[in-house]
Amino acid sequence: MGGFYNIMLGYFFGFALGVGSALAVIYSIYTGGYKKAVEHSLLEQKPKRYLDAVASAMQRMEKTHARDK
Protein backbone atom coordinates (compact mmCIF):
# COMPACT_ATOMS: atom_id res chain seq x y z
CA MET A 1 0.00 0.00 0.00
CA GLY A 2 2.86 2.41 0.80
CA GLY A 3 4.40 1.98 -2.67
CA PHE A 4 1.12 2.75 -4.40
CA TYR A 5 0.69 5.88 -2.29
CA ASN A 6 4.18 7.10 -3.23
CA ILE A 7 3.55 6.39 -6.91
CA MET A 8 0.29 8.34 -6.85
CA LEU A 9 1.94 11.30 -5.09
CA GLY A 10 4.76 11.27 -7.64
CA TYR A 11 2.27 11.05 -10.50
CA PHE A 12 0.21 13.92 -9.15
CA PHE A 13 3.11 16.27 -8.38
CA GLY A 14 5.11 15.34 -11.45
CA PHE A 15 2.45 15.12 -14.13
CA ALA A 16 -0.63 17.02 -13.00
CA LEU A 17 1.14 20.04 -11.55
CA GLY A 18 3.94 19.95 -14.12
CA VAL A 19 1.56 20.03 -17.09
CA GLY A 20 -0.58 22.65 -15.37
CA SER A 21 2.47 24.86 -14.89
CA ALA A 22 3.51 24.42 -18.52
CA LEU A 23 0.02 25.34 -19.72
CA ALA A 24 0.02 28.42 -17.50
CA VAL A 25 3.34 29.54 -18.99
CA ILE A 26 2.14 28.94 -22.56
CA TYR A 27 -1.07 30.87 -21.87
CA SER A 28 0.80 33.82 -20.38
CA ILE A 29 3.12 33.97 -23.39
CA TYR A 30 0.14 33.80 -25.75
CA THR A 31 -1.81 36.56 -24.00
CA GLY A 32 1.30 38.72 -23.71
CA GLY A 33 1.81 38.47 -27.47
CA TYR A 34 -1.85 39.21 -28.09
CA LYS A 35 -1.73 42.32 -25.92
CA LYS A 36 1.39 43.53 -27.74
CA ALA A 37 -0.29 42.99 -31.13
CA VAL A 38 -3.30 45.03 -30.03
CA GLU A 39 -0.95 47.74 -28.77
CA HIS A 40 0.82 47.84 -32.13
CA SER A 41 -2.46 48.01 -34.03
CA LEU A 42 -3.46 51.11 -32.06
CA LEU A 43 -0.22 53.01 -32.65
CA GLU A 44 -0.33 55.84 -35.15
CA GLN A 45 3.07 54.87 -36.63
CA LYS A 46 2.91 51.09 -37.15
CA PRO A 47 6.09 49.02 -36.65
CA LYS A 48 7.57 47.36 -39.77
CA ARG A 49 7.09 43.89 -38.30
CA TYR A 50 3.39 44.60 -37.76
CA LEU A 51 2.97 45.85 -41.34
CA ASP A 52 4.77 42.75 -42.68
CA ALA A 53 2.51 40.46 -40.66
CA VAL A 54 -0.63 42.23 -41.92
CA ALA A 55 0.58 41.99 -45.54
CA SER A 56 1.33 38.28 -45.09
CA ALA A 57 -2.11 37.65 -43.57
CA MET A 58 -3.80 39.50 -46.45
CA GLN A 59 -1.90 37.38 -49.01
CA ARG A 60 -2.96 34.17 -47.26
CA MET A 61 -6.59 35.33 -47.23
CA GLU A 62 -6.45 36.17 -50.94
CA LYS A 63 -4.97 32.74 -51.74
CA THR A 64 -7.70 31.04 -49.70
CA HIS A 65 -10.49 33.00 -51.39
CA ALA A 66 -9.01 32.38 -54.85
CA ARG A 67 -8.77 28.64 -54.14
CA ASP A 68 -12.37 28.48 -52.83
CA LYS A 69 -13.85 30.04 -55.98
Phi, psi and omega in degrees: 000322181295323179293319179296319179299315179296320179296316181294320176298315178298318178297314182296308183290325182281315186266304186297309181285327178295313178293320178299319178294319179296318179294323178295320178294314179299317180296319180293324176294317180298312182291326176297317177294322179295316180297321180293322179295320178294319177302313181296324181291337181269350179290147178289315176262107184284140176293153181300319181299320178296314181296322177295319180294321179294317179297318179296318179295320179296320178296317178297320179295318179296319178297318180295317180292323179292323180289327182286338183283000000 
